[in-house]
Amino acid sequence: MRRLLLVAGAIVTLAGAGAAHAAAVADPTGDFLGSFVGTHDADLDVTSFGVTYNPATTTFALNATLAGAINPALPGLYVIGVNTGTGVIAPFAGIGEPNVIFNQALVVQKTGAVGLGANPNALTATIDGNAFSLLVPLNLLPSTGFTPENYGWNLWPRNGLGNNNQISDFAPENATLAAGIPEPATWAMLLAGFGALGAILRRRRTATAAAVPA
């Protein structure tokens, strides 16, 4: 577990290091929206969110941390809104967040399945403890006016896909985040971190399966 936490922490650190401009935002613990009607579970409280874009591979790296371990037994999921250029409406004005605009949405389940549009399994996120990370190819989010590094991003946990009062938090608050562009060496280390974390998780699953009596 200690090794997993160290690797996950390194990924979050590298995503912010070497960026050309702000690629991550810290969010206060316990800042649940006043309109939220659900239980204040720690895994619905964002503490950081970051996005990095690699123009060489046309890939976005997303990472987020929550105030508590992600628990699939509790209600909840994570929506990542993306404004690729045409997000001109203010869908959250009624709950005081008019500047959170988007025209695409990634839906990250607590199992790691990631939906996009009509495809509920478009991608897979890596979930470890209170963090998740995700690589998103640009071709899944084609531009509608913005250059990729100027796409707007926002993360909001929810306890269901119904009304806006199911949204517990926004990161960033009432704004969107543009992706940072790291130096090539930093991106290489970031990808190595994702690979190491995946390998550790695979070995852990194999060891657990082997330990279960037939």
N, C-alpha and C positions, 0 to 999 in steps of 0.2 A: 504493500500500500504506500509506504514512504516513497518508493521509487516512482510509482504512478503519479503521486502528487508533485514530485520534483519535475518530472517530464512535463506534466500539464502546466505547471507554473512557468517553466522555461518557454513553452509555446506562447503563453500570454505575453511574457516579457519581450520575446523576439518580435511579436506582431507589432509592438509599438516602437521598438528600437530601430533606428535607421530610416524611419519614414520621412518622406519629403514634407508632409504636413500632418496635422492631427489625424490619427487613425484609430484612436480609442477614446472612450469616455468612462470615467468612474461615476458610479451612481450611489447615493447614500443608502445605507442599510435602514430598512424599516419605513421607507417612504411610499407606502401603499396609497393608491389614489383614494380620495375621499368618496368617489363614486363607486368603488369596488364593493360588491356585496358578498364576496366569498370569504373563506377562512384565510387568515394571514399566514399561510404556509411559507416557510423560509425559501422553498424552491420556486416560489413565484415572485421573489424579490430580487431584481437584478442588482448586482454590485459593480459589474464592468461589462463593456461590450466593445469589440474592436473589429475593424475590417481592413484588410490589406489587399492591394491589387498588384499582380505581377504581369506587366505588359508582354513579357517574353513568352509566357505560357498562356496568356489571356485567362487567368484564373484568379478568383477571389478567395481569400482565406478569412473565415469568420470565426470568432471565438467569444465566449461569454462565460461569466461566472455568476452564480446565484448565492444568496446568503446561507443556503443550506444544501445538503446533498439532494440531488434530483431523485425523486421517489416515484416510480411508476405506479405504486399502489394508491397514490393520491391523485385527485383530479388535476388536470393541467396540461398545457402545451405551450409552445413558444412560437409566436409569429414574428417573422422578420420582414418588414415592409421595405420595398425597394422602389425608388422613384428613378426610372430610366429616362425621364424627360417630359412625361406627359401627366405626372401626378399633380393635377391642378385643383382637386377638390379638397375640402377640409372635413374629412369624415368624423373627426373626433372633437370638433368645436364644442359640441354639447357637454363634453366632460373637461373642457378647459385646455385642450391640446390642439389648437387649429393649425399649427405648423407641422404636424406629423402627417405628411402626405405621401402617397405611394400609388403605383399602378401595377405592381407585381407583389406577390407575397409567398414566402417560403414558410411552411408550417412544419416545425420540428416537434415530433412526438417524443415522449419520455423514453420510448423504446429505441430511439435513434433513427426511425424512419422519417424521411423528409419529403413532404409533398410540395408540388408546384403546379398550380392550375388544376387540371383534371387528373394529373398523375400523382397518386398518394405515396408512391415509392420512387420518386425521381432521383433521390440521393440518399446517402446515409451519413448521419452525424456520429462522431465519436463522443460518447458520454462517459465521464469519469468523475465520481464524487459530485461536487457542486459545479462542475464545468462541462461545457460541450464545445466542440469545434467542428468545422465543416468547410470543405473545399467546393466551390461553385464555379463551373466553367462559364465563361462569358456567353457562350452560344446558347445557354439556357435563359439568359436575360439580355436579349438583343436591345440595343439602344433605340430609344424613340426621341432622341434629340440631344441627350447628354453624352459626353465622353465617359468611358467607364470609371475613370478616377474621380469624376464629378457626380456619379450616381449618389442619391441620397438614401441612407439606411437608418432604420430604427428597429429596435427589438421591444416587443411587448408580450409578457406572459399573460395567459388567460386561463380561467378554469372551465372554459367551454367556448364553442363557436356560435354564440347567439347574440346577445345584446352587448353594447359597449360597457355596461356595468360589470361585465365579467373580466375586464382588463384590470390587472393588478398594479402594473408599473409600466413606465416608458423609459427607454435609454437610447438616445439622450432625451431629456425632458423637453417636450414641446419644440422639437427640432429634429433635423436629420444629420447623419454623420457621413462625411465623404471619406473614401478609402485613401489610406496612405500608400505610397509606393516605396518599398524598401530598396536598399542597394542589393545587387545580385547575390553577394555573399550572405547577407542577412536572410534573403528568401531561401537560399539553399539550406541554411540552418533551420529555418522554419519548417520546410518540407521534411528534413531529417527528423525534427521533433515529432511531427505528425506520424511519420513512419515508425519511430521508436515506440510511441504510445500505442499504436495499433498492434505492433508485435508483442508488447507486454500483455495487452488485453487478450490476444489470441493464445499466448502461452498460459495465461491464468485460466481461460476457459478449458483448455486441453487438460491441464492439471486437475481442475475440479471434476471434469468428466471422468478422468481415470480413477479418481478417488471414490466415486460413487459405486457401491457394490452392484454387481449385475443382478 
